[in-house]
């Protein structure tokens, strides 16, 4: 059963412990200055090739759903999304730099794809990316459901 699968989501919680509050402060300030993107805004597997990108990749829509079902991970992700949406007058590139601005689009595309329209993830896509989802993320998700 899908509910019995262990996605090892603790890897995200373990990585976030100790840096989550700093990440949240940086987002609220409108400028990312430290390294936490992989495990704060995870992407679908198949995009990044670094060891960190692979370790913190989400492997399926089902794993992303489990991530959002986890009360700690969901709360932290939503607080970070709210923080970045609260920054006025700055682009994702100005807040996160490159390539993290692209990683945010990929992450928000992943979570928007499994969420109701109008979710905070959709709001990030609309606000920072003119409503355009990350094409590669959508291709990977589509291929995994074929």
N, CA, C and O atoms as a GROMACS GRO file, in nm:
protein
  584
    1UNK      N    1   0.083  -0.119   0.000
    1UNK     CA    2   0.000   0.000   0.000
    1UNK      C    3   0.087   0.125   0.000
    1UNK      O    4   0.195   0.127   0.060
    2UNK      N    5   0.040   0.229  -0.068
    2UNK     CA    6   0.116   0.353  -0.078
    2UNK      C    7   0.141   0.414   0.059
    2UNK      O    8   0.247   0.471   0.083
    3UNK      N    9   0.045   0.403   0.149
    3UNK     CA   10   0.059   0.461   0.282
    3UNK      C   11   0.167   0.395   0.364
    3UNK      O   12   0.212   0.451   0.464
    4UNK      N   13   0.209   0.275   0.325
    4UNK     CA   14   0.311   0.201   0.399
    4UNK      C   15   0.452   0.231   0.350
    4UNK      O   16   0.549   0.183   0.410
    5UNK      N   17   0.467   0.306   0.244
    5UNK     CA   18   0.598   0.336   0.188
    5UNK      C   19   0.671   0.432   0.281
    5UNK      O   20   0.615   0.532   0.326
    6UNK      N   21   0.799   0.401   0.309
    6UNK     CA   22   0.882   0.490   0.390
    6UNK      C   23   0.965   0.576   0.294
    6UNK      O   24   1.061   0.528   0.233
    7UNK      N   25   0.928   0.702   0.283
    7UNK     CA   26   1.000   0.792   0.193
    7UNK      C   27   1.124   0.853   0.259
    7UNK      O   28   1.195   0.932   0.198
    8UNK      N   29   1.148   0.816   0.385
    8UNK     CA   30   1.263   0.870   0.458
    8UNK      C   31   1.257   1.023   0.463
    8UNK      O   32   1.357   1.092   0.442
    9UNK      N   33   1.138   1.074   0.492
    9UNK     CA   34   1.119   1.219   0.500
    9UNK      C   35   1.199   1.282   0.614
    9UNK      O   36   1.222   1.403   0.614
   10UNK      N   37   1.241   1.200   0.709
   10UNK     CA   38   1.323   1.253   0.819
   10UNK      C   39   1.451   1.317   0.768
   10UNK      O   40   1.509   1.400   0.837
   11UNK      N   41   1.496   1.280   0.646
   11UNK     CA   42   1.617   1.341   0.591
   11UNK      C   43   1.598   1.491   0.575
   11UNK      O   44   1.693   1.568   0.591
   12UNK      N   45   1.477   1.534   0.543
   12UNK     CA   46   1.448   1.677   0.531
   12UNK      C   47   1.446   1.744   0.668
   12UNK      O   48   1.504   1.851   0.687
   13UNK      N   49   1.378   1.682   0.762
   13UNK     CA   50   1.369   1.739   0.897
   13UNK      C   51   1.508   1.748   0.958
   13UNK      O   52   1.543   1.851   1.016
   14UNK      N   53   1.587   1.642   0.945
   14UNK     CA   54   1.724   1.643   0.999
   14UNK      C   55   1.805   1.757   0.937
   14UNK      O   56   1.878   1.826   1.009
   15UNK      N   57   1.795   1.775   0.807
   15UNK     CA   58   1.871   1.880   0.738
   15UNK      C   59   1.822   2.019   0.777
   15UNK      O   60   1.901   2.112   0.790
   16UNK      N   61   1.691   2.033   0.796
   16UNK     CA   62   1.633   2.163   0.829
   16UNK      C   63   1.662   2.206   0.972
   16UNK      O   64   1.676   2.325   1.001
   17UNK      N   65   1.672   2.108   1.062
   17UNK     CA   66   1.699   2.142   1.202
   17UNK      C   67   1.829   2.220   1.212
   17UNK      O   68   1.932   2.175   1.162
   18UNK      N   69   1.824   2.334   1.275
   18UNK     CA   70   1.942   2.416   1.289
   18UNK      C   71   1.956   2.525   1.185
   18UNK      O   72   2.026   2.624   1.209
   19UNK      N   73   1.891   2.510   1.069
   19UNK     CA   74   1.902   2.614   0.966
   19UNK      C   75   1.767   2.668   0.921
   19UNK      O   76   1.760   2.771   0.854
   20UNK      N   77   1.660   2.600   0.959
   20UNK     CA   78   1.527   2.643   0.914
   20UNK      C   79   1.498   2.787   0.957
   20UNK      O   80   1.453   2.867   0.874
   21UNK      N   81   1.521   2.820   1.082
   21UNK     CA   82   1.492   2.956   1.130
   21UNK      C   83   1.575   3.059   1.054
   21UNK      O   84   1.526   3.168   1.022
   22UNK      N   85   1.700   3.027   1.025
   22UNK     CA   86   1.786   3.116   0.948
   22UNK      C   87   1.730   3.134   0.806
   22UNK      O   88   1.726   3.245   0.755
   23UNK      N   89   1.688   3.025   0.745
   23UNK     CA   90   1.630   3.032   0.610
   23UNK      C   91   1.506   3.120   0.610
   23UNK      O   92   1.488   3.202   0.521
   24UNK      N   93   1.422   3.102   0.710
   24UNK     CA   94   1.301   3.183   0.720
   24UNK      C   95   1.334   3.331   0.737
   24UNK      O   96   1.272   3.416   0.674
   25UNK      N   97   1.432   3.362   0.820
   25UNK     CA   98   1.475   3.502   0.838
   25UNK      C   99   1.528   3.561   0.708
   25UNK      O  100   1.497   3.675   0.674
   26UNK      N  101   1.606   3.484   0.635
   26UNK     CA  102   1.660   3.532   0.508
   26UNK      C  103   1.548   3.558   0.408
   26UNK      O  104   1.551   3.659   0.337
   27UNK      N  105   1.451   3.468   0.402
   27UNK     CA  106   1.339   3.489   0.310
   27UNK      C  107   1.260   3.613   0.348
   27UNK      O  108   1.223   3.692   0.261
   28UNK      N  109   1.233   3.631   0.476
   28UNK     CA  110   1.158   3.749   0.521
   28UNK      C  111   1.234   3.877   0.491
   28UNK      O  112   1.174   3.981   0.462
   29UNK      N  113   1.367   3.870   0.498
   29UNK     CA  114   1.450   3.987   0.469
   29UNK      C  115   1.464   4.011   0.319
   29UNK      O  116   1.510   4.117   0.277
   30UNK      N  117   1.423   3.913   0.238
   30UNK     CA  118   1.428   3.930   0.094
   30UNK      C  119   1.563   3.902   0.032
   30UNK      O  120   1.591   3.946  -0.079
   31UNK      N  121   1.648   3.826   0.105
   31UNK     CA  122   1.780   3.795   0.049
   31UNK      C  123   1.837   3.668   0.110
   31UNK      O  124   1.866   3.664   0.230
   32UNK      N  125   1.851   3.565   0.029
   32UNK     CA  126   1.911   3.439   0.072
   32UNK      C  127   2.062   3.456   0.076
   32UNK      O  128   2.123   3.501  -0.021
   33UNK      N  129   2.122   3.420   0.191
   33UNK     CA  130   2.267   3.436   0.206
   33UNK      C  131   2.339   3.309   0.247
   33UNK      O  132   2.462   3.306   0.250
   34UNK      N  133   2.265   3.204   0.279
   34UNK     CA  134   2.329   3.078   0.318
   34UNK      C  135   2.274   2.964   0.232
   34UNK      O  136   2.193   2.986   0.142
   35UNK      N  137   2.318   2.843   0.260
   35UNK     CA  138   2.291   2.730   0.171
   35UNK      C  139   2.193   2.631   0.233
   35UNK      O  140   2.228   2.556   0.324
   36UNK      N  141   2.070   2.632   0.182
   36UNK     CA  142   1.964   2.546   0.235
   36UNK      C  143   1.858   2.513   0.132
   36UNK      O  144   1.758   2.448   0.164
   37UNK      N  145   1.876   2.555   0.012
   37UNK     CA  146   1.770   2.546  -0.090
   37UNK      C  147   1.722   2.403  -0.112
   37UNK      O  148   1.601   2.381  -0.125
   38UNK      N  149   1.813   2.306  -0.116
   38UNK     CA  150   1.778   2.168  -0.152
   38UNK      C  151   1.673   2.108  -0.060
   38UNK      O  152   1.583   2.038  -0.106
   39UNK      N  153   1.683   2.136   0.068
   39UNK     CA  154   1.594   2.070   0.164
   39UNK      C  155   1.485   2.159   0.218
   39UNK      O  156   1.396   2.112   0.289
   40UNK      N  157   1.487   2.287   0.185
   40UNK     CA  158   1.377   2.378   0.222
   40UNK      C  159   1.274   2.380   0.109
   40UNK      O  160   1.154   2.374   0.134
   41UNK      N  161   1.321   2.388  -0.016
   41UNK     CA  162   1.235   2.387  -0.134
   41UNK      C  163   1.276   2.271  -0.226
   41UNK      O  164   1.338   2.294  -0.329
   42UNK      N  165   1.242   2.148  -0.189
   42UNK     CA  166   1.288   2.033  -0.268
   42UNK      C  167   1.226   2.028  -0.407
   42UNK      O  168   1.116   2.078  -0.431
   43UNK      N  169   1.300   1.966  -0.499
   43UNK     CA  170   1.257   1.950  -0.638
   43UNK      C  171   1.233   1.803  -0.669
   43UNK      O  172   1.267   1.715  -0.591
   44UNK      N  173   1.173   1.780  -0.784
   44UNK     CA  174   1.152   1.643  -0.832
   44UNK      C  175   1.288   1.584  -0.873
   44UNK      O  176   1.376   1.655  -0.921
   45UNK      N  177   1.303   1.456  -0.853
   45UNK     CA  178   1.424   1.386  -0.894
   45UNK      C  179   1.440   1.395  -1.045
   45UNK      O  180   1.343   1.386  -1.120
   46UNK      N  181   1.565   1.414  -1.089
   46UNK     CA  182   1.593   1.420  -1.232
   46UNK      C  183   1.634   1.558  -1.278
   46UNK      O  184   1.669   1.577  -1.394
   47UNK      N  185   1.629   1.656  -1.189
   47UNK     CA  186   1.667   1.792  -1.227
   47UNK      C  187   1.812   1.823  -1.188
   47UNK      O  188   1.892   1.862  -1.272
   48UNK      N  189   1.844   1.805  -1.062
   48UNK     CA  190   1.978   1.836  -1.014
   48UNK      C  191   2.068   1.714  -1.019
   48UNK      O  192   2.020   1.601  -1.010
   49UNK      N  193   2.198   1.738  -1.034
   49UNK     CA  194   2.292   1.626  -1.042
   49UNK      C  195   2.393   1.625  -0.928
   49UNK      O  196   2.471   1.531  -0.916
   50UNK      N  197   2.393   1.727  -0.845
   50UNK     CA  198   2.487   1.729  -0.732
   50UNK      C  199   2.444   1.627  -0.628
   50UNK      O  200   2.330   1.580  -0.628
   51UNK      N  201   2.536   1.592  -0.540
   51UNK     CA  202   2.503   1.497  -0.432
   51UNK      C  203   2.389   1.550  -0.346
   51UNK      O  204   2.301   1.473  -0.307
   52UNK      N  205   2.391   1.679  -0.317
   52UNK     CA  206   2.284   1.738  -0.234
   52UNK      C  207   2.150   1.735  -0.308
   52UNK      O  208   2.047   1.702  -0.250
   53UNK      N  209   2.152   1.769  -0.436
   53UNK     CA  210   2.028   1.768  -0.515
   53UNK      C  211   1.970   1.627  -0.520
   53UNK      O  212   1.848   1.610  -0.510
   54UNK      N  213   2.054   1.529  -0.535
   54UNK     CA  214   2.006   1.391  -0.542
   54UNK      C  215   1.957   1.342  -0.406
   54UNK      O  216   1.855   1.273  -0.398
   55UNK      N  217   2.028   1.377  -0.300
   55UNK     CA  218   1.989   1.333  -0.165
   55UNK      C  219   1.852   1.388  -0.127
   55UNK      O  220   1.772   1.317  -0.065
   56UNK      N  221   1.824   1.513  -0.163
   56UNK     CA  222   1.700   1.577  -0.121
   56UNK      C  223   1.596   1.585  -0.232
   56UNK      O  224   1.498   1.659  -0.221
   57UNK      N  225   1.615   1.509  -0.338
   57UNK     CA  226   1.516   1.506  -0.446
   57UNK      C  227   1.392   1.429  -0.400
   57UNK      O  228   1.401   1.331  -0.326
   58UNK      N  229   1.278   1.476  -0.446
   58UNK     CA  230   1.152   1.406  -0.424
   58UNK      C  231   1.130   1.318  -0.547
   58UNK      O  232   1.133   1.367  -0.660
   59UNK      N  233   1.107   1.190  -0.525
   59UNK     CA  234   1.109   1.094  -0.634
   59UNK      C  235   0.977   1.074  -0.707
   59UNK      O  236   0.974   1.011  -0.812
   60UNK      N  237   0.868   1.126  -0.651
   60UNK     CA  238   0.738   1.102  -0.715
   60UNK      C  239   0.634   1.199  -0.660
   60UNK      O  240   0.656   1.264  -0.558
   61UNK      N  241   0.521   1.206  -0.729
   61UNK     CA  242   0.409   1.286  -0.679
   61UNK      C  243   0.361   1.230  -0.545
   61UNK      O  244   0.316   1.305  -0.458
   62UNK      N  245   0.370   1.099  -0.529
   62UNK     CA  246   0.328   1.036  -0.403
   62UNK      C  247   0.418   1.079  -0.288
   62UNK      O  248   0.370   1.104  -0.177
   63UNK      N  249   0.548   1.088  -0.313
   63UNK     CA  250   0.639   1.134  -0.208
   63UNK      C  251   0.612   1.280  -0.176
   63UNK      O  252   0.617   1.320  -0.060
   64UNK      N  253   0.585   1.361  -0.278
   64UNK     CA  254   0.551   1.502  -0.254
   64UNK      C  255   0.424   1.514  -0.171
   64UNK      O  256   0.414   1.600  -0.084
   65UNK      N  257   0.327   1.428  -0.198
   65UNK     CA  258   0.203   1.426  -0.120
   65UNK      C  259   0.232   1.388   0.025
   65UNK      O  260   0.176   1.448   0.117
   66UNK      N  261   0.320   1.291   0.045
   66UNK     CA  262   0.359   1.252   0.181
   66UNK      C  263   0.432   1.366   0.251
   66UNK      O  264   0.414   1.387   0.371
   67UNK      N  265   0.515   1.439   0.177
   67UNK     CA  266   0.586   1.555   0.232
   67UNK      C  267   0.486   1.657   0.285
   67UNK      O  268   0.500   1.707   0.396
   68UNK      N  269   0.384   1.687   0.204
   68UNK     CA  270   0.283   1.784   0.247
   68UNK      C  271   0.194   1.731   0.358
   68UNK      O  272   0.134   1.809   0.432
   69UNK      N  273   0.185   1.600   0.372
   69UNK     CA  274   0.105   1.540   0.479
   69UNK      C  275   0.180   1.539   0.612
   69UNK      O  276   0.119   1.524   0.718
   70UNK      N  277   0.312   1.556   0.607
   70UNK     CA  278   0.391   1.560   0.730
   70UNK      C  279   0.370   1.695   0.797
   70UNK      O  280   0.396   1.798   0.735
   71UNK      N  281   0.325   1.698   0.922
   71UNK     CA  282   0.292   1.826   0.984
   71UNK      C  283   0.410   1.922   0.999
   71UNK      O  284   0.393   2.043   0.986
   72UNK      N  285   0.528   1.870   1.026
   72UNK     CA  286   0.645   1.957   1.041
   72UNK      C  287   0.688   2.012   0.905
   72UNK      O  288   0.706   2.132   0.889
   73UNK      N  289   0.705   1.923   0.808
   73UNK     CA  290   0.752   1.966   0.676
   73UNK      C  291   0.653   2.058   0.608
   73UNK      O  292   0.691   2.158   0.548
   74UNK      N  293   0.526   2.025   0.618
   74UNK     CA  294   0.423   2.109   0.556
   74UNK      C  295   0.422   2.248   0.618
   74UNK      O  296   0.418   2.348   0.547
   75UNK      N  297   0.425   2.254   0.750
   75UNK     CA  298   0.424   2.383   0.819
   75UNK      C  299   0.545   2.467   0.782
   75UNK      O  300   0.533   2.586   0.754
   76UNK      N  301   0.661   2.405   0.781
   76UNK     CA  302   0.783   2.479   0.747
   76UNK      C  303   0.780   2.528   0.603
   76UNK      O  304   0.815   2.643   0.575
   77UNK      N  305   0.737   2.442   0.511
   77UNK     CA  306   0.731   2.482   0.371
   77UNK      C  307   0.633   2.598   0.352
   77UNK      O  308   0.664   2.695   0.283
   78UNK      N  309   0.517   2.587   0.412
   78UNK     CA  310   0.417   2.693   0.397
   78UNK      C  311   0.463   2.824   0.459
   78UNK      O  312   0.436   2.931   0.404
   79UNK      N  313   0.533   2.818   0.572
   79UNK     CA  314   0.586   2.941   0.632
   79UNK      C  315   0.691   3.006   0.541
   79UNK      O  316   0.697   3.128   0.530
   80UNK      N  317   0.773   2.925   0.478
   80UNK     CA  318   0.874   2.979   0.385
   80UNK      C  319   0.808   3.038   0.261
   80UNK      O  320   0.851   3.141   0.211
   81UNK      N  321   0.704   2.972   0.212
   81UNK     CA  322   0.630   3.024   0.097
   81UNK      C  323   0.565   3.157   0.133
   81UNK      O  324   0.572   3.253   0.056
   82UNK      N  325   0.502   3.164   0.249
   82UNK     CA  326   0.442   3.290   0.294
   82UNK      C  327   0.547   3.399   0.306
   82UNK      O  328   0.522   3.514   0.270
   83UNK      N  329   0.664   3.364   0.357
   83UNK     CA  330   0.771   3.462   0.374
   83UNK      C  331   0.816   3.519   0.240
   83UNK      O  332   0.832   3.640   0.227
   84UNK      N  333   0.836   3.433   0.142
   84UNK     CA  334   0.884   3.483   0.013
   84UNK      C  335   0.775   3.562  -0.059
   84UNK      O  336   0.804   3.659  -0.130
   85UNK      N  337   0.651   3.523  -0.040
   85UNK     CA  338   0.540   3.599  -0.100
   85UNK      C  339   0.524   3.736  -0.035
   85UNK      O  340   0.467   3.827  -0.096
   86UNK      N  341   0.572   3.751   0.087
   86UNK     CA  342   0.556   3.879   0.158
   86UNK      C  343   0.661   3.982   0.116
   86UNK      O  344   0.650   4.099   0.154
   87UNK      N  345   0.761   3.940   0.040
   87UNK     CA  346   0.865   4.032  -0.004
   87UNK      C  347   0.811   4.112  -0.122
   87UNK      O  348   0.772   4.056  -0.225
   88UNK      N  349   0.810   4.242  -0.106
   88UNK     CA  350   0.756   4.330  -0.211
   88UNK      C  351   0.867   4.389  -0.296
   88UNK      O  352   0.973   4.425  -0.247
   89UNK      N  353   0.839   4.399  -0.426
   89UNK     CA  354   0.928   4.470  -0.516
   89UNK      C  355   1.056   4.399  -0.553
   89UNK      O  356   1.148   4.462  -0.605
   90UNK      N  357   1.065   4.270  -0.528
   90UNK     CA  358   1.186   4.196  -0.562
   90UNK      C  359   1.148   4.070  -0.638
   90UNK      O  360   1.047   4.005  -0.609
   91UNK      N  361   1.229   4.036  -0.735
   91UNK     CA  362   1.208   3.913  -0.812
   91UNK      C  363   1.264   3.794  -0.735
   91UNK      O  364   1.339   3.810  -0.639
   92UNK      N  365   1.228   3.675  -0.780
   92UNK     CA  366   1.286   3.554  -0.720
   92UNK      C  367   1.437   3.555  -0.737
   92UNK      O  368   1.510   3.511  -0.648
   93UNK      N  369   1.484   3.604  -0.850
   93UNK     CA  370   1.628   3.612  -0.874
   93UNK      C  371   1.694   3.707  -0.774
   93UNK      O  372   1.802   3.677  -0.722
   94UNK      N  373   1.631   3.820  -0.747
   94UNK     CA  374   1.687   3.916  -0.651
   94UNK      C  375   1.687   3.860  -0.509
   94UNK      O  376   1.776   3.892  -0.430
   95UNK      N  377   1.590   3.780  -0.476
   95UNK     CA  378   1.580   3.722  -0.342
   95UNK      C  379   1.674   3.603  -0.325
   95UNK      O  380   1.743   3.592  -0.224
   96UNK      N  381   1.676   3.515  -0.424
   96UNK     CA  382   1.746   3.387  -0.410
   96UNK      C  383   1.877   3.377  -0.486
   96UNK      O  384   1.964   3.297  -0.451
   97UNK      N  385   1.893   3.458  -0.591
   97UNK     CA  386   2.008   3.443  -0.678
   97UNK      C  387   1.986   3.328  -0.776
   97UNK      O  388   1.880   3.265  -0.777
   98UNK      N  389   2.088   3.304  -0.857
   98UNK     CA  390   2.080   3.198  -0.957
   98UNK      C  391   2.177   3.086  -0.918
   98UNK      O  392   2.288   3.117  -0.874
   99UNK      N  393   2.143   2.963  -0.932
   99UNK     CA  394   2.025   2.906  -0.996
   99UNK      C  395   1.907   2.881  -0.901
   99UNK      O  396   1.810   2.817  -0.939
  100UNK      N  397   1.916   2.932  -0.778
  100UNK     CA  398   1.811   2.902  -0.680
  100UNK      C  399   1.675   2.958  -0.720
  100UNK      O  400   1.573   2.905  -0.677
  101UNK      N  401   1.672   3.064  -0.800
  101UNK     CA  402   1.544   3.115  -0.847
  101UNK      C  403   1.475   3.011  -0.936
  101UNK      O  404   1.353   2.998  -0.935
  102UNK      N  405   1.554   2.937  -1.014
  102UNK     CA  406   1.497   2.830  -1.097
  102UNK      C  407   1.454   2.711  -1.011
  102UNK      O  408   1.352   2.647  -1.039
  103UNK      N  409   1.531   2.684  -0.907
  103UNK     CA  410   1.496   2.574  -0.816
  103UNK      C  411   1.364   2.602  -0.746
  103UNK      O  412   1.284   2.511  -0.723
  104UNK      N  413   1.340   2.728  -0.710
  104UNK     CA  414   1.212   2.764  -0.647
  104UNK      C  415   1.098   2.736  -0.742
  104UNK      O  416   0.996   2.680  -0.702
  105UNK      N  417   1.112   2.774  -0.868
  105UNK     CA  418   1.007   2.748  -0.967
  105UNK      C  419   0.981   2.598  -0.979
  105UNK      O  420   0.866   2.556  -0.985
  106UNK      N  421   1.086   2.519  -0.982
  106UNK     CA  422   1.071   2.374  -0.991
  106UNK      C  423   1.000   2.318  -0.870
  106UNK      O  424   0.911   2.234  -0.882
  107UNK      N  425   1.040   2.362  -0.752
  107UNK     CA  426   0.979   2.315  -0.628
  107UNK      C  427   0.832   2.353  -0.621
  107UNK      O  428   0.747   2.270  -0.588
  108UNK      N  429   0.802   2.477  -0.652
  108UNK     CA  430   0.663   2.523  -0.645
  108UNK      C  431   0.577   2.455  -0.751
  108UNK      O  432   0.459   2.430  -0.729
  109UNK      N  433   0.637   2.424  -0.867
  109UNK     CA  434   0.566   2.349  -0.971
  109UNK      C  435   0.530   2.210  -0.920
  109UNK      O  436   0.417   2.164  -0.938
  110UNK      N  437   0.625   2.145  -0.856
  110UNK     CA  438   0.601   2.011  -0.800
  110UNK      C  439   0.485   2.013  -0.702
  110UNK      O  440   0.392   1.933  -0.713
  111UNK      N  441   0.489   2.104  -0.605
  111UNK     CA  442   0.385   2.106  -0.503
  111UNK      C  443   0.252   2.161  -0.556
  111UNK      O  444   0.146   2.120  -0.510
  112UNK      N  445   0.258   2.252  -0.651
  112UNK     CA  446   0.133   2.302  -0.713
  112UNK      C  447   0.064   2.190  -0.790
  112UNK      O  448  -0.059   2.182  -0.792
  113UNK      N  449   0.143   2.104  -0.852
  113UNK     CA  450   0.086   1.995  -0.933
  113UNK      C  451   0.004   1.897  -0.850
  113UNK      O  452  -0.084   1.829  -0.903
  114UNK      N  453   0.030   1.890  -0.720
  114UNK     CA  454  -0.044   1.797  -0.634
  114UNK      C  455  -0.139   1.870  -0.539
  114UNK      O  456  -0.196   1.809  -0.449
  115UNK      N  457  -0.154   2.001  -0.560
  115UNK     CA  458  -0.237   2.083  -0.471
  115UNK      C  459  -0.354   2.144  -0.547
  115UNK      O  460  -0.354   2.151  -0.670
  116UNK      N  461  -0.452   2.188  -0.473
  116UNK     CA  462  -0.567   2.257  -0.532
  116UNK      C  463  -0.522   2.387  -0.597
  116UNK      O  464  -0.429   2.452  -0.551
  117UNK      N  465  -0.591   2.423  -0.706
  117UNK     CA  466  -0.564   2.550  -0.773
  117UNK      C  467  -0.583   2.664  -0.672
  117UNK      O  468  -0.677   2.661  -0.592
  118UNK      N  469  -0.496   2.761  -0.676
  118UNK     CA  470  -0.504   2.871  -0.581
  118UNK      C  471  -0.422   2.849  -0.455
  118UNK      O  472  -0.421   2.934  -0.366
  119UNK      N  473  -0.354   2.735  -0.447
  119UNK     CA  474  -0.269   2.705  -0.331
  119UNK      C  475  -0.157   2.808  -0.321
  119UNK      O  476  -0.131   2.880  -0.418
  120UNK      N  477  -0.091   2.817  -0.207
  120UNK     CA  478   0.025   2.908  -0.197
  120UNK      C  479   0.132   2.878  -0.302
  120UNK      O  480   0.203   2.969  -0.345
  121UNK      N  481   0.144   2.753  -0.342
  121UNK     CA  482   0.243   2.717  -0.444
  121UNK      C  483   0.206   2.778  -0.579
  121UNK      O  484   0.292   2.827  -0.651
  122UNK      N  485   0.078   2.774  -0.612
  122UNK     CA  486   0.029   2.840  -0.733
  122UNK      C  487   0.053   2.991  -0.723
  122UNK      O  488   0.087   3.056  -0.823
  123UNK      N  489   0.035   3.047  -0.604
  123UNK     CA  490   0.055   3.191  -0.586
  123UNK      C  491   0.200   3.230  -0.614
  123UNK      O  492   0.224   3.335  -0.675
  124UNK      N  493   0.295   3.148  -0.571
  124UNK     CA  494   0.436   3.176  -0.600
  124UNK      C  495   0.460   3.173  -0.751
  124UNK      O  496   0.527   3.261  -0.805
  125UNK      N  497   0.406   3.072  -0.818
  125UNK     CA  498   0.422   3.060  -0.964
  125UNK      C  499   0.363   3.184  -1.032
  125UNK      O  500   0.424   3.240  -1.123
  126UNK      N  501   0.248   3.225  -0.988
  126UNK     CA  502   0.183   3.342  -1.048
  126UNK      C  503   0.263   3.469  -1.020
  126UNK      O  504   0.286   3.550  -1.110
  127UNK      N  505   0.304   3.487  -0.896
  127UNK     CA  506   0.371   3.610  -0.853
  127UNK      C  507   0.511   3.627  -0.914
  127UNK      O  508   0.546   3.734  -0.962
  128UNK      N  509   0.590   3.521  -0.911
  128UNK     CA  510   0.730   3.532  -0.953
  128UNK      C  511   0.758   3.482  -1.094
  128UNK      O  512   0.860   3.519  -1.154
  129UNK      N  513   0.670   3.398  -1.148
  129UNK     CA  514   0.700   3.332  -1.276
  129UNK      C  515   0.591   3.352  -1.380
  129UNK      O  516   0.578   3.273  -1.474
  130UNK      N  517   0.513   3.458  -1.364
  130UNK     CA  518   0.407   3.493  -1.459
  130UNK      C  519   0.313   3.376  -1.487
  130UNK      O  520   0.259   3.362  -1.597
  131UNK      N  521   0.294   3.291  -1.386
  131UNK     CA  522   0.202   3.179  -1.399
  131UNK      C  523   0.255   3.061  -1.478
  131UNK      O  524   0.180   2.968  -1.507
  132UNK      N  525   0.383   3.063  -1.512
  132UNK     CA  526   0.442   2.956  -1.594
  132UNK      C  527   0.510   2.851  -1.506
  132UNK      O  528   0.605   2.881  -1.433
  133UNK      N  529   0.460   2.729  -1.515
  133UNK     CA  530   0.519   2.618  -1.442
  133UNK      C  531   0.652   2.579  -1.504
  133UNK      O  532   0.678   2.607  -1.621
  134UNK      N  533   0.737   2.514  -1.426
  134UNK     CA  534   0.863   2.463  -1.477
  134UNK      C  535   0.834   2.344  -1.569
  134UNK      O  536   0.780   2.242  -1.526
  135UNK      N  537   0.869   2.359  -1.695
  135UNK     CA  538   0.835   2.258  -1.795
  135UNK      C  539   0.899   2.123  -1.766
  135UNK      O  540   0.834   2.019  -1.781
  136UNK      N  541   1.025   2.123  -1.726
  136UNK     CA  542   1.095   1.996  -1.702
  136UNK      C  543   1.031   1.920  -1.586
  136UNK      O  544   1.017   1.798  -1.592
  137UNK      N  545   0.992   1.991  -1.480
  137UNK     CA  546   0.924   1.926  -1.368
  137UNK      C  547   0.794   1.864  -1.414
  137UNK      O  548   0.762   1.750  -1.377
  138UNK      N  549   0.718   1.936  -1.495
  138UNK     CA  550   0.591   1.884  -1.545
  138UNK      C  551   0.614   1.761  -1.634
  138UNK      O  552   0.536   1.666  -1.629
  139UNK      N  553   0.720   1.763  -1.716
  139UNK     CA  554   0.752   1.648  -1.801
  139UNK      C  555   0.784   1.525  -1.716
  139UNK      O  556   0.736   1.415  -1.745
  140UNK      N  557   0.864   1.543  -1.613
  140UNK     CA  558   0.902   1.430  -1.526
  140UNK      C  559   0.779   1.376  -1.455
  140UNK      O  560   0.761   1.254  -1.447
  141UNK      N  561   0.695   1.465  -1.403
  141UNK     CA  562   0.573   1.420  -1.335
  141UNK      C  563   0.481   1.347  -1.431
  141UNK      O  564   0.423   1.244  -1.396
  142UNK      N  565   0.468   1.398  -1.552
  142UNK     CA  566   0.382   1.336  -1.652
  142UNK      C  567   0.434   1.198  -1.691
  142UNK      O  568   0.356   1.104  -1.706
  143UNK      N  569   0.564   1.186  -1.707
  143UNK     CA  570   0.624   1.057  -1.745
  143UNK      C  571   0.607   0.954  -1.635
  143UNK      O  572   0.596   0.834  -1.662
  144UNK      N  573   0.606   0.999  -1.510
  144UNK     CA  574   0.595   0.904  -1.399
  144UNK      C  575   0.452   0.854  -1.380
  144UNK      O  576   0.430   0.756  -1.309
  145UNK      N  577   0.356   0.919  -1.444
  145UNK     CA  578   0.216   0.875  -1.432
  145UNK      C  579   0.168   0.799  -1.555
  145UNK      O  580   0.057   0.747  -1.557
  146UNK      N  581   0.254   0.793  -1.658
  146UNK     CA  582   0.216   0.721  -1.782
  146UNK      C  583   0.216   0.571  -1.761
  146UNK      O  584   0.187   0.496  -1.855
   0.00000   0.00000   0.00000
